[in-house]
Amino acid sequence: MSVNDFQREKDLVRAHHEAVIGAGPGGVADALKRHTAPDWHWRGMHPFHEQRGADAVAATFWEPMLRAMTRLHRRPDIFMAGLNEMDGFQSVWVASMGHFMGLFDQPWLGIRPTGRIAMMRYAEFNRVDAGRITETALFCDIPQVMIQAGQNPFPPQTGAHLVQPGPATHEGLMYGPQDPEKGRATLAAINKMLGDMRSADRSRGAAGLEEELARSWSRDMIWWGPAGIGATFTIPRYILQHSGPFRQTLSNGYRFNGHLCRLAEGRFGGFFGWPNLTLNNAGGFMGMTASPHPADMRVVDIYREEDGKLAENWVFIDILHFLNMQGLDVLGRLDTVSPPP
């Protein structure tokens, strides 16, 4: 791996973030053009999907959100950069994770405004080439906003619904150079966990799963899952409240498609895929009946490493897209959900 400290790429992405948030809906297209390539490839969650160029990204995503969310702020908890393992450590990517926060004053995607603070989890990966952002993946937890607005479309979660905090160690904002050895150790911990998943003996049920997880995860791990699933704490509760039900109901036709980007810096790392997984819902996951149709999961995982194991994991899943592929249009059903009293 390179000794590059990624300072130019980090500074570029931070300038990009500041320009976009400060632009307002009328000027956001020009703001996006300052730091992105003309053929910029942008990936967003359902219903935004893939866009090309700043004008399309502005019209599809940023302009509507900036109109809906007055005084929008970006509140990052993790900021890191690194070389992408998926292309042999050739390309530089800068990743950020936290919350968007604004006053929810106008309708957005059929979600009724509250006039109050709205917090939406995000994770963003930006590829930087020759001083320009050439690729972006922006994952936003749209169901989190639905729940805050009193339009929860899901059955009760197995985990806890929270506005999720950043790392317990408060060391995730890595704006300056980091020790490359720590990044290599974090990436090794992530890859060990992925290897454990692929080699697990699932015939032993929860006992085998706990044994598998204990090899890669701290016992007091925290899994910060997306709205509709929720957060959970410790290996046993993670098995009970997410991992066990997930493997039981979504193992049919399971296919791992790989990642587009995987990187680490300091004690943090993560990846995303497009899609990571293709699987069949055997019934029960998020209240859905069994589906004969394979569906894709676009997923981001961000990790904090501690003593060679994974201590925290922030997870983003394009749940709206996953359900839409099974015939459930969550956004289309919003008007049938009762407003808050």
C-alpha positions in Angstrom: 0.0 0.0 0.0 1.1 3.6 -0.7 2.5 6.0 1.9 0.1 8.7 0.5 -1.4 10.7 3.3 -4.5 11.5 1.1 -4.5 15.1 2.2 -5.3 16.6 -1.2 -8.2 14.2 -1.7 -9.5 14.8 1.8 -9.3 18.6 1.3 -11.1 18.3 -2.0 -14.0 16.3 -0.6 -14.4 18.6 2.4 -14.5 21.6 0.0 -17.1 19.7 -2.0 -19.3 19.1 1.1 -19.1 22.7 2.1 -20.0 24.0 -1.3 -23.0 21.7 -1.7 -24.5 22.4 1.7 -24.0 26.2 1.4 -25.4 26.5 -2.1 -29.2 26.2 -1.7 -31.4 24.5 -4.2 -30.9 27.2 -6.9 -27.2 27.0 -6.9 -26.4 23.4 -6.0 -25.8 22.3 -9.6 -23.0 24.8 -10.1 -21.6 23.9 -6.6 -21.5 20.2 -7.6 -19.6 21.1 -10.8 -16.8 22.8 -8.9 -15.3 19.5 -7.7 -16.8 16.7 -9.9 -15.9 15.4 -13.3 -18.2 16.1 -16.3 -19.1 12.4 -16.5 -19.4 12.0 -12.7 -21.0 8.6 -11.8 -23.3 9.0 -8.8 -25.1 6.2 -7.0 -27.9 6.8 -4.7 -30.6 4.8 -2.9 -34.1 4.2 -4.2 -35.7 6.2 -5.8 -32.6 8.0 -7.0 -30.5 5.1 -8.2 -27.7 6.0 -10.7 -27.1 9.4 -12.2 -24.5 10.9 -14.5 -23.2 14.5 -14.2 -23.9 17.3 -11.8 -27.1 18.6 -13.4 -28.8 15.2 -13.1 -27.6 14.7 -9.5 -28.8 18.1 -8.5 -32.2 17.7 -10.1 -32.8 14.2 -8.8 -31.5 14.4 -5.3 -30.0 17.7 -4.0 -32.5 20.3 -5.2 -35.6 18.5 -3.8 -33.9 17.7 -0.5 -32.6 21.3 0.0 -36.1 22.6 -0.6 -37.6 20.3 1.9 -34.9 20.6 4.6 -34.4 24.2 5.6 -30.9 25.1 6.9 -29.5 21.6 6.0 -26.3 20.7 7.8 -23.9 17.8 7.4 -22.8 16.4 10.8 -20.0 13.8 10.1 -18.9 11.3 12.8 -16.3 9.5 10.6 -14.2 10.9 7.8 -11.4 8.7 6.3 -9.5 8.0 3.1 -7.6 5.1 1.6 -6.7 3.0 -1.3 -9.3 0.7 -2.7 -8.5 -3.0 -2.1 -11.0 -4.0 -4.8 -8.9 -2.6 -7.6 -5.6 -3.7 -6.1 -5.1 -0.5 -4.1 -5.0 1.7 -7.2 -7.7 4.3 -6.7 -8.2 6.8 -3.8 -11.5 7.0 -2.1 -12.7 9.3 0.7 -15.5 8.1 2.9 -17.7 10.1 5.3 -20.5 9.0 7.7 -22.9 10.8 10.0 -26.2 12.6 9.8 -27.8 15.2 7.6 -29.8 17.6 9.9 -32.3 20.2 8.9 -35.7 21.7 9.6 -38.2 19.5 7.8 -40.4 22.2 6.3 -41.6 20.9 2.9 -42.7 17.5 1.7 -40.0 15.1 0.4 -40.6 11.8 -1.4 -44.2 11.8 -0.1 -43.1 12.2 3.5 -45.1 14.9 5.3 -43.0 17.7 6.9 -42.9 18.2 10.6 -41.5 21.7 11.0 -39.1 20.2 13.4 -35.5 18.9 13.3 -35.0 15.9 11.1 -31.9 13.7 11.3 -31.0 11.3 8.4 -28.1 8.9 8.6 -25.8 9.0 5.6 -22.6 7.2 4.4 -20.8 8.6 1.3 -17.9 7.2 -0.7 -16.1 9.5 -3.2 -13.5 8.4 -5.7 -11.0 11.1 -6.5 -8.9 11.1 -9.7 -6.7 14.0 -10.8 -8.3 16.5 -8.6 -11.9 15.6 -9.4 -14.6 13.4 -7.9 -15.3 10.8 -10.5 -17.6 8.4 -8.6 -19.8 8.8 -5.6 -22.0 6.4 -3.6 -24.4 8.2 -1.2 -26.5 6.0 1.1 -29.2 7.8 3.0 -31.5 6.2 5.6 -34.8 7.5 4.2 -37.0 5.3 6.4 -35.4 7.0 9.4 -37.0 10.3 8.2 -40.4 8.5 7.7 -40.3 7.2 11.3 -39.5 10.7 12.7 -42.4 12.1 10.7 -44.9 9.6 12.1 -45.2 7.6 8.8 -43.5 4.4 9.9 -44.2 1.8 7.1 -42.6 -1.1 8.9 -43.7 -3.6 11.6 -41.9 -3.4 14.9 -38.1 -3.6 14.6 -36.1 -6.3 16.2 -33.5 -3.7 17.3 -33.8 -0.2 18.7 -34.6 2.8 16.6 -32.2 5.6 17.5 -30.5 8.8 16.2 -27.2 7.0 16.2 -24.1 8.4 17.8 -20.6 8.3 16.3 -17.7 6.2 17.6 -17.4 5.6 21.3 -13.8 6.7 21.1 -14.7 10.0 19.3 -11.7 9.6 17.0 -13.5 9.1 13.7 -12.9 12.5 12.0 -9.5 11.8 10.5 -8.9 15.1 8.6 -5.1 14.8 8.8 -2.6 12.1 8.2 -2.9 8.8 10.0 -0.6 5.9 11.0 -0.7 3.6 8.0 0.0 0.6 10.2 -3.3 1.1 12.0 -5.2 1.2 8.7 -3.6 -2.0 7.6 -4.6 -3.7 10.9 -8.2 -2.5 10.6 -8.4 -3.7 7.0 -7.1 -7.1 8.2 -9.7 -7.3 10.9 -12.5 -6.6 8.3 -11.2 -9.2 5.9 -10.9 -11.7 8.7 -14.6 -11.2 9.6 -15.5 -11.6 5.9 -13.6 -14.8 5.7 -15.2 -16.1 8.9 -18.6 -15.5 7.3 -17.7 -17.5 4.2 -16.4 -20.4 6.2 -19.0 -20.6 8.9 -20.8 -23.9 9.8 -24.4 -22.8 10.0 -25.7 -26.3 10.9 -25.2 -25.6 14.6 -27.6 -22.7 14.7 -27.1 -19.9 17.3 -24.3 -21.7 19.1 -22.3 -22.0 15.9 -23.0 -18.4 15.0 -21.9 -17.1 18.4 -18.7 -19.1 18.1 -18.1 -17.7 14.6 -18.8 -14.1 15.6 -16.5 -14.3 18.7 -13.5 -14.8 16.4 -13.9 -11.4 14.7 -16.1 -9.3 17.0 -15.7 -7.8 20.5 -18.3 -9.4 22.8 -19.7 -6.0 23.6 -20.0 -5.1 19.9 -22.5 -2.5 18.8 -24.3 -3.0 15.5 -25.9 0.2 14.4 -28.4 -1.1 11.8 -30.8 0.9 9.5 -34.3 2.1 10.3 -36.7 -0.9 10.0 -34.1 -3.2 11.6 -32.6 -1.1 14.3 -29.5 -1.2 16.6 -28.4 -4.0 18.8 -25.6 -4.5 21.5 -23.5 -7.5 22.4 -22.9 -10.7 20.3 -25.8 -12.6 21.9 -28.4 -9.8 21.3 -27.0 -9.2 17.8 -27.7 -12.9 17.1 -31.2 -12.7 18.6 -32.2 -9.3 17.2 -30.7 -9.3 13.7 -28.1 -11.9 12.5 -30.1 -15.0 13.4 -33.4 -13.8 11.8 -31.5 -12.5 8.8 -29.7 -15.8 8.1 -32.9 -17.8 8.7 -35.2 -15.8 6.4 -32.7 -14.7 3.7 -30.5 -17.7 3.2 -32.4 -19.1 0.2 -30.6 -18.4 -3.0 -28.0 -16.3 -1.2 -25.3 -14.9 -3.5 -22.5 -12.6 -2.6 -21.7 -10.2 -5.5 -18.6 -8.5 -4.0 -17.7 -4.9 -3.2 -16.9 -1.9 -5.4 -14.8 -0.3 -2.7 -13.2 -1.5 0.5 -10.7 0.7 2.4 -9.4 1.5 5.9 -7.6 4.3 7.7 -6.7 4.5 11.3 -9.0 2.3 13.4 -11.9 2.7 10.9 -12.8 1.1 7.6 -15.6 0.0 5.4 -17.0 -1.0 2.1 -20.0 -0.8 -0.2 -21.4 -2.9 -3.0 -23.8 -2.3 -5.9 -25.3 -4.7 -5.0 -23.4 -6.6 -2.3 -26.0 -9.4 -2.1 -28.8 -11.1 -4.0 -31.1 -13.3 -2.0 -34.7 -14.6 -1.7 -36.9 -13.7 1.2 -38.2 -17.0 2.6 -40.7 -15.1 4.7 -40.6 -13.1 7.9 -37.9 -10.6 7.2 -39.2 -7.1 8.1 -42.7 -8.6 8.1 -42.6 -9.5 4.4 -44.2 -12.7 3.2 -42.1 -15.1 1.2 -41.1 -13.9 -2.3 -40.2 -16.1 -5.3 -38.3 -13.1 -6.7 -34.6 -12.6 -6.0 -33.9 -9.2 -4.6 -30.7 -7.1 -4.4 -29.2 -5.6 -1.2 -27.0 -2.5 -1.7 -25.1 -2.2 1.6 -22.6 0.0 3.3 -20.7 -1.3 6.4 -18.4 1.1 8.4 -16.4 -0.4 11.2 -14.3 0.6 14.2 -11.5 -1.7 15.2 -10.3 -2.3 18.7 -7.6 -4.8 19.8 -7.7 -6.7 16.6 -11.5 -7.2 16.6 -14.5 -5.2 15.3 -16.1 -3.2 18.1 -18.7 -1.0 16.3 -20.5 -1.4 12.9 -22.7 1.2 11.2 -24.8 -0.4 8.5 -26.8 1.1 5.7 -29.1 -0.9 3.5 -31.1 0.3 0.5 -34.2 -1.3 2.1 -36.6 0.6 -0.1 -35.0 -0.9 -3.2 -34.8 -4.4 -1.7 -38.6 -4.3 -0.9 -39.5 -2.7 -4.2 -37.9 -5.6 -6.1 -40.3 -7.9 -4.1 -43.3 -5.8 -5.2 -43.6 -3.6 -2.1 -43.5 0.1 -3.1 -43.0 1.7 0.4 -42.9 5.3 -0.9 -46.0 4.7 -2.9 -47.9 3.6 0.2 -47.0 6.6 2.3 -50.3 8.3 1.9 -52.1 5.3 3.4 -50.1 5.6 6.6 -51.9 7.7 9.3 -50.4 11.0 10.2 -49.2 11.6 13.8 -51.9 12.8 16.3 
